[in-house]
Amino acid sequence: MNRVVSPEILPAGPLFYGLPEPLRVPLLALGLPRKAVPGQRIVTRDQPHSGLYCIVQGSVDLMNAPAAGQDCFLLSLDAPAWFGELGLFDGGPHPHEVRGRTPCAFLFFPRDALLALLAAEPGLWCWLGKLLSLKLRLSCFALDELSHMSTETKLARHVLVKAAGFGTGAASTRDISIRQEHLAHGIGVTRASITPILQDWRRRGIVQLRYAGITLLDLEQLKSIAAFSDWPLPMRELLTTLE
């Protein structure tokens, strides 16, 4: 991969900008600009931990272990999402394969250099803990969907959180670029299970369907379907940028 961005291009997002400048500057100085094309493997599942990554432009796909007859897509992450922080805490391998979804640019922070900086600036561990806590909250929120919720409620929750950028600081948008089979995989069902729901939403003016994407038209109806009033407060706060 070639150098495509300069280290002066700051990764956006509230977590990064919340860092005090004495910590933000040396962290950014470690970032090595990289790029990937659609489908290019950035990290491999079970690969020894290589470092921390921040998406500067474009988006990537996280992939599960492949299963017979099933797509291994898990979810997509858009700029300025970070990934790779888990291995910094436990020393374990990368838990998912990551591939370029679109032409993308990212900053790579090599493990050894980052650990040396963390030893010198232990305050950075608190910032990494916030990254990890955010993803843990999202995982707990997703686990709720495995119990009593209908497929329609799960789908409404998923598209709303996706539109809000999964809390990564990515720009919120009502225009979601995702294939229907990947949307279904994100809530653990088949595409055939969500197609009638999406068509019903289209007829009711809740969404507009397009090739490899969906536009959210009526947030209030979606929030009602998603039982938004029962969401944990941190998850409800994610949607404030969509209003």
Secondary structure, 3 states (H helix, E strand, C coil): CCCCCCCCCCCCCHHHHCCCHHHHHHHHHCCEEEEECCCCEEECCCCCCCEEEEEEECEEEEECCCECCECCEEEEEECCCEECHHHHHHCCCCCCEEEECCCEEEEEEEHHHHHHHHHHCCHHHHHHHHHHHHHHHHHHHHHHCCCCCCHHHHHHHHHHHHHCHHHCCCCCCCEEECCHHHHHHCCCCCHHHHHHHHHHHHHCCCEEEECCEEEECCHHHHHHHCCHHHCCHHHHHHHHHHC
